[in-house]
Amino acid sequence: MQILLAVSAAAAALLAFNGGAAQSAEIKVGTFASAKSFTVRDMYIPWIAKVEKESGGAVKFKQFWGGALIRSPRKQYEGLLNGIQDASPLLPSYTHKLFPDFSFNALPFLFRDGEEASSVGWKMYQAGHLRGLDKVFVAGIWTNDNGGMHFNKKLNAISEIKGLKMRAAGPAEAAVIKVMGGVPVGMSITQVAQSLHRGVIQGTFNGWSALKSFRITPLITTHMDAPFGVRGFFFAIKKEKFDGLPAKAKSAIRANSGLKTSRAWGRMNENRGQKFRKEADGDAKRNVLSVPGAQQAAFAKKFQFLHDEWVKSRPDGAKKYKAVKQFITDYRKGS
């Protein structure tokens, strides 16, 4: 009897030490964007909370926002592979050589909006058309809204863009800037506000949805609005980390991954971008340049060679471009 009581007491003590339940698996998630930014606050944190709840406590995300683990936007993926963080939302434009096929997103006059582009992005991934993702579990692939060109000086005509230095996230974006007559300067979104303020650049090429998150709006006097292309993102969990998670944790993550999540995040970015477009239109201190409807087709032809070069510059380029166009057609048909 004394032995039985001793064993029971030891078991009770161990149970109390463990909090009455099995320990949760931990995932370190991080990004350079702050916890107050739209994407972190309204997209990633709610997603994490939903996954944790549906896992029944099997997984816990330890959150490191605002560059707490890795400050540089260009080092996020490297840090993930090296184990500094286990999960992160990533922008392939910053490491385009590792993810060369994502650049179809940046082709101008291709997508109508961010939700459409996000649907196509996920389906391209499912079809095996996006290289570089073999080392991660992909929870979602989405985009922002069509990028605009935003300037810290007043412009009265599109032709006045010529010679202005503009921020570009990567080579695909730089190519679009060159067509417009601008001079691309490679830099991350976190450097834009300071660079505009100091006169290092006179403009930036990015989605409207990012303007307030990175404190760019107060510095802008002129916007150029056209479907210049979107930026693709993906939410990655290191494959080794994901594979080692408890079954309930993996099940909860899978249940909140895929096309539905991708489209939802793309739609959120699109809605935010459209809101900021309306604000700019109603602001007497800002000028919004656009291409008249009757001139859209002729204007779009200026960028057709970028589509042709995209096809020629990669293995199975024609096949992949055909898939993009087919997925767009399917989306517009409601399938």
ABEGO torsion letter per residue (X at the ends): XAAAAAAAAAAAAAAAAAGGBBBBBBBBBBBABBAABAAAAAAAAAAAAAAAAAAGGABBBBBBBGGAABABAAAAAAAAAAGABABBBBBAAABAAABAAAAAAABBGABABAAAAAAAAAAAAAAGABBGAAABBBABBBBBBBBBBBBABBBABAAAABGBBBBBABAAAAAAAAAAGBBBBBBBAAAAAAAAAAGABABBBBBAAAAAAAGAAAABABBBBBBAEBBBBBBBBBAAAAAABBAAAAAAAAAABEAAAAAAAAAAAAAAAAAAAAAAAABAABBBBBBBAAAAAAAAAAAAAAAAAAAAABBGAAAAAAAAAAAAAAAAAGX
